[in-house]
Amino acid sequence: MVYQAIYDDRGVLEYALKYSDAELVERCRDFISRLYDRGEPIGSYFTREVEGLPPTRPEHPLLDGYLDETGRPGPIRS
């Protein structure tokens, strides 16, 4: 199975689509495997790209009041 996660404009999961086509699942698995092979350990990436940066200071929290407006999401059903 392969799931496609669909997020709203605030980055919160809305729903997921499930795919079971064997060829699609294999292509996705191969793609993820190739990405993994090209990756690097998080420690060296963090040291090189993140460690010296100042902390971020968002003006407004992304999800501020989100649950008050929408309620708690229900479970994902497949």
N, C-alpha and C positions, 0 to 999 in steps of 0.2 A: 504494500500500500504506500501511496505517496499522498501527503496532505499539502494543500496550498492554503496558507493562512491569509485571511483578509482582515486588514486593520482599518479603523476609522481615521479621520483626519487628525486625531490626537495621538495616534499610535497605539490605540487599545484594540485588542482582538475583537472582531465582530463575529466572525464565523470561519469555518474551514471547509474546503472542498476536498473530498476523498476521491482518489483515482486508483483503479486497480488493474489497469491495462499492463500486462507483463512487459511489453516492449518499453513503454513509458517509464515504468519503475526501474528497469535496467538502465535506461539512458540517464535517469536522475542519479542513480547509484554511481554510475561511472563518472558523471560530472562532479559529484561531491568528492569522490575518491581523487580525481585529478586536482581539485582545489586543495584538498588536504595535502597531497604530495608537494604542491607548490608553496605551502605555508611555511611559517617559521615559528619557533617557540615564542610564546607570549612575552616571556621575560626579556628577550633581546629586542623585540619590537617595542615594548614599553620603554626600555632604557633609551633607545634611539629616537623614538617619535613622541613620547608623552612626558617622560620624567621631568624635563625642564620647563614645561608649560605652566603658566599660572592657572589656578583653579577657575573653572567656569562659574559665572554668576548669572543665572537666568533671571530676567526681570520678573517673570511670572511662572510659577511652577506649571509644567505642561498639563498635569492632571488635577490641578487645584479645583476642587468642587465637582469633579467628574462624577463620582459615585453619588453625590447628592442630586445631580441632575438626571442621571440615567438609572440609578439603582445598581445593585450588584448583578453582574452577568450570570446567566445560568450555565450549566455544564454543556460542553460541546458533545453533541450526539452524532454518531456516525451511522 
